[in-house]
Amino acid sequence: MTIAPDVTVVVAVYNTMPYLTECLNSLVGQTIGPERLEVVAVNDGSTDGSGEELDRFAALHPGTVKVIHQENSGGPAAPSNRALDVATGRYVYFIGSDDYLGEEALARMVACADEHGSDVVVGKMVGTNGRYVRQSLYLTSDPDISLYGDELPFALANTKLFRRELVEKYELRFPEDLPVGSDQPFTIEACVRARKISVLGDYTYYYAVKRGDASNITYRADHLARLRCTAEIMKHTAGLIEPGPDRDAVLKRHFTWELAKLVQEDFPLLDRSTQRAVCDGIAQLADEYLTDGLRDALDVKRRVRVLLAQRGAVDELIRAVTGEAEHGAPPFLLEDGRAYARYPGLRDPGGVLPDRGFELIGESVPGRLAAGTQLISVELEQTAHVMTLVLALRIGVTGETTSAVVRLAQGAMPKSADKAAARRLPAGHELPPAVGEFTREETPDGGGTLLTARIPVDPVKAKRGARVYVDVAGSTYEIPIRSRDLPLPLARRWREKIPYRVSVNANPKGRLVITTAPLWESRAGLFARLRPLLSRLKRKVTR
């Protein structure tokens, strides 16, 4: 009597040498053991020796590695389906033939599924060779997550553990007419049908490799092929999930990733007919699925691009894409407590989009504000016994900018700050009143505001960072000022009774730091600092 293995690993293979070898080694080396493992690898007409490598592993691991050879089908769907037809494991797991697993991956995922009754288990995935893999799903392990949350819709690859009973009950297979994204309909339907979905973030289960020649199929498909595949995926999803917040939660991924990627920096390089075809396709999908709630949930950059494509505004879309590529993100127009991204078309006569399309809605933008903050000059001015720090900056906001000030703040920025070290302050966070004089004037090009700050420097011993604070759409942002390798003023001395020294420097991260310290201490201060030491010496002498 033959006992079924716990898990069948499906490997669709087409010309993935030399990566295939590491993939197969990671499978046969799994701690789950050969008696609990079945590997079904389907060679989809490879011409680079991948077929021979599969046969070599099958000979080395008889009974564990099974190989099927077939003519090339044009994508991973057909070989994956053929492997499913012969799979015997209680669970099935899919791996790209250029990727590899952590050695405990399968044992841990099977144990999780058995313990919690999970129909789908998602193990932490990381990218290698510069391949991007979103990590927020894996911050913690959770035995019961929802497809309709913020994270799982952005992890729809089939690189998961699926209960094979579920797969066969609903006759789940991969659509063979989709050259790109054929795993998404399978994964989405499995997650919709699943009784429980678990995520494991306690171990690196999967290593996703970006090939040195970027020949992964996702990287070589053209715009119209990706558009057609995305349309089919969205149609399939809409057939599974009723209109409403749950459907919006899943389709947000497709507007944010698949469709937005069609109107990135390479869009202006397409020929005009392809540009129009891309916009027409996005328009059809937006007309069908882009509800008001989903529209407002998109970040402003992608929302503007999708809406311009929906309106068929090809020229404005090209201006938005090229402008951001060449000059960075546009500034925000602050007005009546709201913020609007100043992309082409905002407030233009006969503009193609309403203001709502450009509005910042619930989105945190510390990185954009940090990128738009540029130091122009820094000086120290001394009059009598007063030292003043004079800063001139360009900030990436226009309109009602009276909230924009500069403060000298002690302490490092928290780890919660984004990569640019800027952060959105928590609601209710209280700041001391800004000290100094501030003037604000829109720059001639309308691309920002010139903020001039004159801040008196207190004679205290301190090291403080110079930071911009500005209110944007109901939130206050704290933005460190970067020196940008500008010439900084020489250290200065001021006051008479107890002279102080002030210096302006850039710290190792390039942020502006103001340091003040007395050149020497008063007698009282020196005695207070030495008193504990003198007391200890006195006790030792007494002994």
Secondary structure, DSSP 4 states (H G I P E B T S, - for coil): -PPPPSEEEEEEESS-TTHHHHHHHHHHT-TT-GGGEEEEEEEES-SSSHHHHHHHHHHHSTTTEEEEEE---SSSHHHHHHHHHH--SSEEEEEETT-EE-TTHHHHHHHHHHHHT-SEEEE-EEEETT-----GGGSS-EEEE-TTSSSGGG--SS-SEEEHHHHHHTT----TT-SS-THHHHHHHHHHH-S-EEEE-SS--EEEEPPTT--SHHHH--HHHHHHHHHHHHHHHHHHS-TTHHHHHHHHHIIIIIIGGGGSTTGGGS-HHHHHHHHHHHHHHHHHH--HHHHHHS-HHHHHHHHHHHTT-HHHHHHHHHHHHHH-SPPEEEETTEEEE--TTTT-TT-SS-HHHHB--S---HHHHHHT-EEEEEEEEEETTEEEEEEEEEESEEES-TT-EEEEEESPPPTTS-TTS-EEPPTT---PPP-SEEEEEE-TTSS-EEEEEEEEPPSSSEEEEEEEEEEETTEEEEEEPB-TT---PPPEEE-SSS-EEEEEEE-TTSBEEEEEEESS--HHHHHHHHHHHHHHHHHHHH-
